[in-house]
Amino acid sequence: MFGDLPVKLPQDIAFLLVPNFSMIAFTSAVEPMRLANRVAGKELYRWHLFSPDGKPVQASNNIPLTPEGAADQITNYDTIMLCSGVDGHLYEDKNVFAHLRRAERQGADIGALCTGAHILAKANMLNGYRCTIHWENLASFAENFPEIETTSELFEIDRNRFTCSGGTAALDMMLNLISQQHGHELAAAVSEQFIHERIRDRHDHQRMALTARLGVRHPKLIQVIQQMEANLEEPLDRAELADAAGLSSRQMERLFAKYLHRSPARYYVELRLHRARLLLLQTNMSVIDVALACGFVSASHFSKCYRDFFGKTPRRERATPNASPRLQPSSVAA
């Protein structure tokens, strides 16, 4: 199982980097091992880089890395970390899938950083396992792979599978690994070297607290927005939202106008439209299915709202997926 004491030191870990991989997820996984070696005064970990074809592979920030070899050369490694990023849900390479399944048969612990869970799922390597993925991909992943148990945890370790939501969550996953294998004292020393105030547990939230995202601390307003975020498919009406927070409808309207500069209805629609955009770009759901999954009563009403907000229809969005998205409501308000 991932996290068990290694049978030998140093422990060799293979990274398979696919095009547009997340550099921060990758470095957040590698750097704790580097510092663990330094602090321990001996080589506990070694890491080896591979790409699908053995050629230099470019991260989503356009920085290329030169690997040691191709995916078919990943043999006799106890641990393999697949790292992807932007458009990981679109990645298709049957040869890579086959090499990963071969490594599985050889007994390797196999995991994914950031959107790599999409690739493992396509390779049929998450069936029967619990996994997590970046919060932006959660809804689409659940739609694409309804048979896989998916959580919103920071990272998940389920026997010989491990998945990490991405970003700096990889740092916490590796610090937990170091703690489990070589003791909390070493992990804490590594964390301090990073000026990382605490080692997060897998149950920590992926997203910032609403108060931090919004820059607002009014408890009643936060309560209303929590209700909105929890009810995107079947939106609550204005009275239900207000009642749940112990407000009158007029009080709720005033809070939204004061702190978020828009009406509750407008804010709610924007939340649903952003969810819809992720589903359009990350799944093969029909436009009408996306509309219904985001609380719109018809495709025509959804298309009008979408065009008014994003400046293009849902169908055109799919035809030009690389356009920069507008900020989510919470980000705009910050």
NORHUZI-V221038 format. One record per run of one state. SS is the DSSP state (@ for helix, = for strand, . for the rest). FROM is the first residue (numbers start at 1). TO is the last residue. Records with the same first field share a line. If there is no record, write none. Layout:
SS=FROM-TO + FROM-TO
//
This chain:
.=1-10 + 18-20 + 22-22 + 41-44 + 52-56 + 60-63 + 66-68 + 74-78 + 84-84 + 86-87 + 91-93 + 106-108 + 114-115 + 123-129 + 133-134 + 145-148 + 152-152 + 154-154 + 159-160 + 165-168 + 183-183 + 194-204 + 206-209 + 215-218 + 231-237 + 245-248 + 261-263 + 283-286 + 294-298 + 311-313 + 320-328 + 334-334
==11-17 + 21-21 + 45-51 + 57-59 + 64-65 + 69-70 + 79-83 + 85-85 + 109-113 + 130-132 + 149-151 + 153-153 + 155-158 + 161-164 + 205-205
@=23-40 + 71-73 + 88-90 + 94-105 + 116-122 + 135-144 + 169-182 + 184-193 + 210-214 + 219-230 + 238-244 + 249-260 + 264-282 + 287-293 + 299-310 + 314-319 + 329-333
//
